[in-house]
Amino acid sequence: MRTYCFLGIDVGNTKLAFGLVEGDARAFHEKRVIATEPHLGAEQALEKIIVQTCNMLEMAPKPVAGIGIAFGGFVDVTRTVGLASPNFPGLENVPMVEMIRELAPGVPVSMDNDANVAGVGEAMYGKARGHREAVYLTISTGIGGAVLFDGKPLAGSQGLAAEFGHMIVQPNGRQCTCGSRGCLEAIASGTSIARMARERVRGRDSLINNLAGTPDDITAGTVCKAAQAGDELAKAIVQEVAFYLGIGLANIISGLDPDIVVLGGGVMNSADILLPPAIQLVERHLTVRGAKVPPIEASDIHDDVALWGAMALARAAAGKR
Amino acid sequence: MRTYCFLGIDVGNTKLAFGLVEGDARAFHEKRVIATEPHLGAEQALEKIIVQTCNMLEMAPKPVAGIGIAFGGFVDVTRTVGLASPNFPGLENVPMVEMIRELAPGVPVSMDNDANVAGVGEAMYGKARGHREAVYLTISTGIGGAVLFDGKPLAGSQGLAAEFGHMIVQPNGRQCTCGSRGCLEAIASGTSIARMARERVRGRDSLINNLAGTPDDITAGTVCKAAQAGDELAKAIVQEVAFYLGIGLANIISGLDPDIVVLGGGVMNSADILLPPAIQLVERHLTVRGAKVPPIEASDIHDDVALWGAMALARAAAGKR
C-alpha cells in the first residue's frame, strides 16, 4: 500500500505547515512549520510556500500521488483560486492550485477552505475516525464545525451546514461579529473569551492582568491559565463559557445523536478546564430523558487538523480514499 | 402503476384513521376517521380497528399490496408489538402487526411509532417531497422532528436524532416535562402554550377566559384565537412562543442548512399567527451573515401526516418505494 506519498499544505495566517505521509500512514514522514508573517506581504508568503513545497517534494521517499491544500480564507467555486484571507490583506486572487501544479507536473492537486477540510481531517486521521456519524466542533478565533457521515461532511443546501458557531445559545445575548446576538461564537470563541476578560479585568485585581502584561495580550489561554491558578474572575468567565458551550453541545447532540463529538481548535488547549463542566451540563440535560451521552472529546490532532485535512484532500485528489 | 392499493392505519389516542390509496396516488381513494375513546378500554378500540380494517380491505378497488400502521405509543424493537401508549392506559403489549396480518393473509404489514413515520409521510406526500434535505418539525402535545435525506430519516446512534423539542432555547428557563429546563418543548408545545396561559390569566381580564370557559379548557388554539382577536395577554404569549420557536428554527437551519423546513402538528393550525414572527427572527439572524433562509412552511397534510406516514410504511413493506 505504501508505494506512494501524499503532500499536505496548510496555508494559515499565522503559520504555513507542510506534511508528507506514506500511503495510509497516520503519522508524518516529514512535517515542517514556518511562520506566515503576513506583514511582509503576499509575495514573500507565496515564495515561502513554493520553496517549502519544492523541499518537501524532494524529500518524499516515494512518488507523490496527490497534493492537498487547506487555505485559510475564502476559496472560489472551482476550488483552485484563493480569493481572500480576512486576516491576511493582500493575499487575494491567488491561483494556488495552478502554482503548486507547476512544481509537480502530473500530480493531482486539490484545495479547499481550511475549516471545511478540518472535519474531514479529523474523520480520517483523528478521534472521529471509524465512526458512522461524528460531529467536529472547532473553537479558535471563531467557532465552526462539521457533521460527518462515514467521514463525509454534510454540505447542506448552500454549503453552510454545521455553522454551530451561530447557534443562538443566549437569547438577546452578546453581540456577535456576524451582526446577530447570542451566538455560541459570541461567547465561547477564543476571541470572545479574551474580549470578555478584557471588559472585566479593567481596574480589577486579577491574575489575568499579571499573566498578560497588557490588556491587548489577553488571550483565551491567559484566562484559562488564570482560572486554573484559582483566580476568581477568570474562574467566573470559564464557568460562563463552559455553561454556554454545554448548551451548544447539548443542542447539537439532541439534534443529531452522533456517535462521537470531537472538539478542536486552539481553545481546546484549555480543554482540561473548559470541557468537564460543559460535559456535566450535557449529561444532566440528556440523561433525565434516558438518552445516552456520546463521547465528547478534545481532538488529539487539533494543532495539525487542517494539515491532516489537506492530506485527506490529497488522497481524494489521487483517487485513493 | 396503479394496479394495486395501499392501506394505512393510524392508531392514535384520540382518533383512529384509515386510508386507502391507489398506487402512487397522493390523494385518498377512501379515508375514515373514528374516535378512539380510550375510556371504553383497549378491547373496544382494538375491535374498532379490526372492523374498520376489514371494511377498508373490502372497499379496496385493487389488491392491497401493503399495510402500514402508525402507532401512537412505544413500539418494540421487532416493530410488531405496540408496547404502550402513554395516553391510553390498558393498550399494552398488543401484537398489532399479527392482528392485522390475520385479516389480510399474505399482505406484508409494517408498523412504527407515529412520530417516527410522520416525517417520512411528510417527505413522501407533503411539502418536503422531492427535497434532498428536509427538516420536519411537529408541534403538538410535545415537539418532535425528523431530518430527512432524500426522504429517509436520520436515525442517529441511538435512534434519537431530531429531538428538537429538547433543544435548550432558554438557558435556565422553564421546567420541561423531560426533567431539564429551557427546552423548546417547555415553551412552544401545545401543552406548554396552554399552561403558560393558565398561569397568567388567573384573575386577569382576558379573552382567553371567555373563549375557554374554564382554565382547564384553555388550549394553544384558544390562546392563538384570542391573540388574533387582539387580546393583549394572548398576544404577549404568542410573541414569546414565536420568539423561542424562531430561535429553535434558526438553530436547526444554522446546523443543518436544509432545503426546506416543514412544520406540522396541531399547533400549526395557528401557523398564521405563530409562524410569521418566528420566521422574521430567523431571517434577521441568518441574513446578517449572508446565509439564505430556506422555505419555512406549515404542512398541508398535517392533520393526516401520521396516516400518510403509515402509507409510506405500507409502500416500503410492499417493496414499492
Interface residues (C-beta under 8 A of the other chain):
Chain A: R132 E133 V147 L154 A155 G156 S157 Q158 G159 L160 A161 A162 E163 F164 H166 M167 I168 V169 Q170 P171 C178 G179 S180 F243 Y244 I247 A250 N251 I252 S254 G255 L256 D257 P258 D259 R284 H285 V288 R289 A291 K292 P294
Chain B: R132 E133 V147 L154 A155 G156 S157 Q158 G159 L160 A161 A162 E163 F164 H166 M167 I168 V169 Q170 P171 C178 G179 S180 F243 Y244 I247 A250 N251 I252 S254 G255 L256 D257 P258 D259 R284 H285 V288 R289 A291 K292 P294
